Amino acid sequence: MRTFAIFIGYVVLEFVVAIWIASLVGWLMVIGLTIAGFALGLLVMTNAGTQAATTLREASATGQAPTGAMGDSAVMFGAGVLIAIPGFITDVIGLLLLIPPIRRGAKRLGLFGFARWARKQNMSVVTTTYEGTTVTKVVPGDVVVGDVIRREDDTDSQGPTPDGNHPPIGPGGK
């Protein structure tokens, strides 16, 4: 019920802003700006998708994990969605997200919000660096930082080898 009330409030506020702008520049201009905003939003979403695909392709070719450019692409795509939604308030928010310092802040807030959501779902967000590559994963349950010597659910595990090294872990945890 609360979400519905917020949505109705948003729609009413967008109409009030549209009426105010129409009183300044006319309804024809408001309709033109709305259509232009939709087209610009689609352009920004397409650009963000292309940028994300390029980043994934480069990461795949080099064998490295995708960098922070994926987060930038996600925020840019969100900005495009906001610009494409009819309404001046969402257009302004979307345009603000195109400014790099604001985009970086939104990306940080988004990652923080995602980590908080994951904790509520009994998941942990783990960031680790292995052989120079930083990887962030979402895993179920709590995570205790340390070395894994043997998995409790792995009946085939032999533990450390006689020379004290641990056997390599491949697909399937073996």
C-alpha positions in Angstrom: 0.0 0.0 0.0 2.8 2.4 0.8 4.5 1.7 -2.5 1.3 2.5 -4.3 0.9 5.8 -2.4 4.5 6.8 -3.3 3.8 5.9 -7.0 0.6 8.0 -7.0 2.4 10.9 -5.3 5.2 10.7 -7.9 2.7 10.8 -10.8 0.8 13.7 -9.3 4.1 15.6 -8.7 5.2 15.0 -12.4 1.8 16.3 -13.6 2.2 19.4 -11.4 5.7 20.1 -12.8 4.5 19.5 -16.4 1.6 22.0 -15.9 4.0 24.5 -14.4 6.5 24.1 -17.3 3.6 24.3 -19.8 2.5 27.6 -18.3 6.0 28.9 -19.0 6.7 27.5 -22.5 3.5 26.0 -23.7 2.1 22.5 -24.1 3.5 21.9 -27.5 7.0 22.5 -26.1 6.3 20.1 -23.1 5.2 17.4 -25.5 8.3 18.0 -27.7 10.6 17.8 -24.6 8.9 14.6 -23.5 9.5 13.0 -26.9 13.1 14.2 -27.0 13.6 12.9 -23.5 12.4 9.5 -24.5 14.7 9.4 -27.5 17.7 10.7 -25.5 17.0 8.0 -22.8 17.0 5.3 -25.5 20.3 6.6 -26.8 21.9 6.6 -23.4 20.6 3.1 -22.7 22.0 1.8 -26.0 25.4 3.5 -25.3 25.6 2.0 -21.8 24.7 -1.5 -23.2 27.4 -1.2 -25.9 29.9 0.0 -23.3 29.1 -2.9 -21.0 29.4 -5.4 -23.8 32.8 -3.9 -24.8 34.0 -4.1 -21.2 32.9 -7.8 -20.9 34.6 -8.6 -24.3 37.9 -7.0 -23.2 37.7 -8.7 -19.8 37.1 -12.0 -21.5 39.9 -11.6 -24.0 42.4 -10.7 -21.2 41.1 -13.2 -18.7 40.7 -10.4 -16.1 37.6 -9.6 -14.1 35.6 -6.7 -15.4 36.6 -3.4 -13.9 34.5 -0.6 -12.4 33.4 0.2 -15.9 30.6 -2.3 -15.4 29.2 -0.3 -12.5 29.5 2.9 -14.6 27.5 1.1 -17.4 24.8 0.0 -14.9 24.4 3.6 -13.6 24.4 5.0 -17.1 21.7 2.5 -18.1 19.7 3.5 -15.1 20.1 7.1 -16.1 18.8 6.3 -19.6 15.8 4.6 -18.1 15.1 7.6 -15.9 15.4 10.0 -18.9 13.2 7.8 -21.1 10.4 7.7 -18.5 8.0 10.6 -19.3 8.4 13.4 -16.8 10.7 16.2 -16.0 11.7 15.1 -12.5 13.0 11.8 -13.7 14.7 13.5 -16.6 16.6 15.8 -14.3 17.6 12.9 -12.0 18.8 10.9 -15.1 20.7 13.9 -16.5 22.4 14.4 -13.1 23.5 10.7 -13.2 25.4 11.4 -16.4 27.8 13.7 -14.6 30.8 11.6 -13.6 31.2 12.6 -9.9 27.5 12.1 -9.3 27.6 8.8 -11.2 30.5 7.6 -9.0 28.6 8.5 -5.9 25.5 6.7 -7.2 27.6 3.6 -8.0 28.9 3.5 -4.4 25.5 3.9 -3.0 24.2 1.2 -5.3 26.9 -1.2 -4.2 26.2 -0.4 -0.5 22.5 -0.9 -1.0 23.1 -4.2 -2.8 25.4 -5.4 0.0 22.8 -4.4 2.6 20.1 -6.3 0.6 22.3 -9.3 0.3 22.8 -9.4 4.1 19.1 -9.4 4.6 18.8 -12.4 2.3 21.3 -14.3 4.4 24.1 -13.8 1.8 27.5 -12.3 2.1 29.3 -10.1 -0.4 32.9 -11.2 -0.5 35.7 -9.3 -2.3 39.0 -11.1 -2.6 42.2 -10.7 -4.5 43.8 -13.8 -6.0 46.9 -13.6 -8.2 46.4 -9.9 -8.9 42.7 -10.2 -9.8 40.0 -8.7 -7.5 36.8 -10.7 -7.5 33.5 -9.8 -5.8 31.0 -12.6 -5.3 27.7 -13.1 -3.5 27.7 -16.3 -1.5 25.0 -17.8 0.7 25.4 -17.7 4.4 28.1 -16.1 6.6 31.7 -16.0 5.5 34.6 -16.5 7.9 37.8 -15.1 6.4 40.7 -17.6 6.5 42.2 -20.5 4.7 40.0 -23.5 3.7 41.8 -26.7 4.4 39.0 -29.1 3.8 35.3 -28.7 2.9 33.1 -30.4 5.4 30.7 -31.6 2.7 33.5 -33.0 0.5 33.9 -36.7 1.3 36.6 -37.2 -1.3 38.9 -34.6 0.2 42.3 -35.9 1.2 43.4 -32.8 3.0 46.9 -31.5 2.6 49.4 -33.6 0.6 52.5 -35.1 2.4 54.6 -32.1 1.4 52.2 -29.8 3.3 50.7 -28.2 0.2 47.0 -28.3 -0.5 45.7 -30.1 -3.6 44.4 -27.8 -6.3 40.7 -27.1 -6.2 39.0 -27.5 -9.6 35.5 -27.4 -10.8 33.0 -28.9 -8.4 35.3 -28.2 -5.4 37.7 -31.1 -6.2 
